[in-house]
Amino acid sequence: MAMPSGSELLLIFGIVVLLFGAKKIPDLAKGLGQGIRSFKKEMKDDEAPPSTQAKTTETVDAPKQVEPSSTATIVETPHDHVKQA
């Protein structure tokens, strides 16, 4: 789909002016700009690493290290017996 040419953009702008009136257009543009700005801010917050995001009151404990046991357990898997002809 191609971008609208200059005359098509003027026609679209004229229809918008007729529908909403010249006084409402700045308010519509302001609301649209605030919505886009808010959306971009939320997207940036979601992509930020956890250390830069707002800190919560919860603390995360470090993973506990498991010490190797002195006795080793060996587990054998049963072998499938295949009959050969």
C-alpha positions as CSV (number, residue, x, y, z in Angstrom):
1,M,0.0,0.0,0.0
2,A,1.5,3.3,-1.0
3,M,1.6,6.5,1.0
4,P,-1.1,9.1,0.2
5,S,0.0,11.9,-2.1
6,G,-0.2,15.6,-1.2
7,S,-3.6,16.1,-2.7
8,E,-5.0,13.0,-0.9
9,L,-3.6,14.3,2.4
10,L,-5.3,17.7,1.9
11,L,-8.6,15.9,1.2
12,I,-8.2,13.8,4.4
13,F,-7.4,17.0,6.4
14,G,-10.4,18.8,4.9
15,I,-12.7,15.9,5.9
16,V,-11.3,15.9,9.5
17,V,-11.8,19.7,9.8
18,L,-15.5,19.3,8.6
19,L,-16.1,16.4,11.0
20,F,-14.5,17.8,14.1
21,G,-14.3,21.6,13.6
22,A,-11.1,23.7,13.7
23,K,-11.3,24.2,17.4
24,K,-11.3,20.5,18.3
25,I,-8.3,19.5,16.2
26,P,-5.6,20.9,18.6
27,D,-7.3,19.0,21.5
28,L,-7.4,15.8,19.4
29,A,-3.7,16.2,18.5
30,K,-2.8,16.8,22.1
31,G,-4.6,13.7,23.3
32,L,-3.0,11.6,20.5
33,G,0.5,12.9,21.4
34,Q,0.0,12.1,25.1
35,G,-1.3,8.6,24.3
36,I,1.8,7.9,22.1
37,R,4.1,9.3,24.7
38,S,2.5,7.2,27.4
39,F,2.7,4.1,25.2
40,K,6.4,4.6,24.5
41,K,7.1,5.2,28.2
42,E,5.4,1.9,29.1
43,M,7.3,0.1,26.4
44,K,10.6,1.5,27.7
45,D,9.8,0.4,31.2
46,D,9.0,-3.1,30.1
47,E,12.3,-3.4,28.3
48,A,14.4,-2.1,31.1
49,P,16.5,-4.6,33.1
50,P,15.0,-5.5,36.5
51,S,17.8,-3.6,38.3
52,T,16.8,-0.3,36.8
53,Q,13.0,-0.8,37.3
54,A,11.3,0.4,40.4
55,K,12.5,-1.6,43.4
56,T,9.9,-3.6,45.3
57,T,9.9,-4.2,49.0
58,E,10.5,-7.9,48.3
59,T,14.0,-9.2,48.6
60,V,15.3,-12.0,46.4
61,D,17.4,-14.6,48.2
62,A,20.5,-15.9,46.4
63,P,20.2,-19.5,45.1
64,K,21.4,-22.0,47.7
65,Q,24.4,-24.1,46.9
66,V,23.9,-27.8,47.1
67,E,26.8,-29.7,48.6
68,P,27.7,-33.0,46.9
69,S,26.9,-36.0,49.0
70,S,29.6,-38.5,50.0
71,T,27.6,-41.5,48.6
72,A,26.9,-41.6,44.9
73,T,23.7,-43.0,43.5
74,I,23.9,-44.8,40.2
75,V,20.7,-45.2,38.3
76,E,20.5,-47.6,35.4
77,T,17.9,-47.5,32.8
78,P,16.3,-50.7,31.6
79,H,17.5,-51.7,28.1
80,D,14.9,-52.4,25.5
81,H,15.2,-55.9,24.2
82,V,14.7,-56.1,20.5
83,K,14.1,-59.5,18.9
84,Q,16.1,-59.9,15.8
85,A,14.7,-62.2,13.1
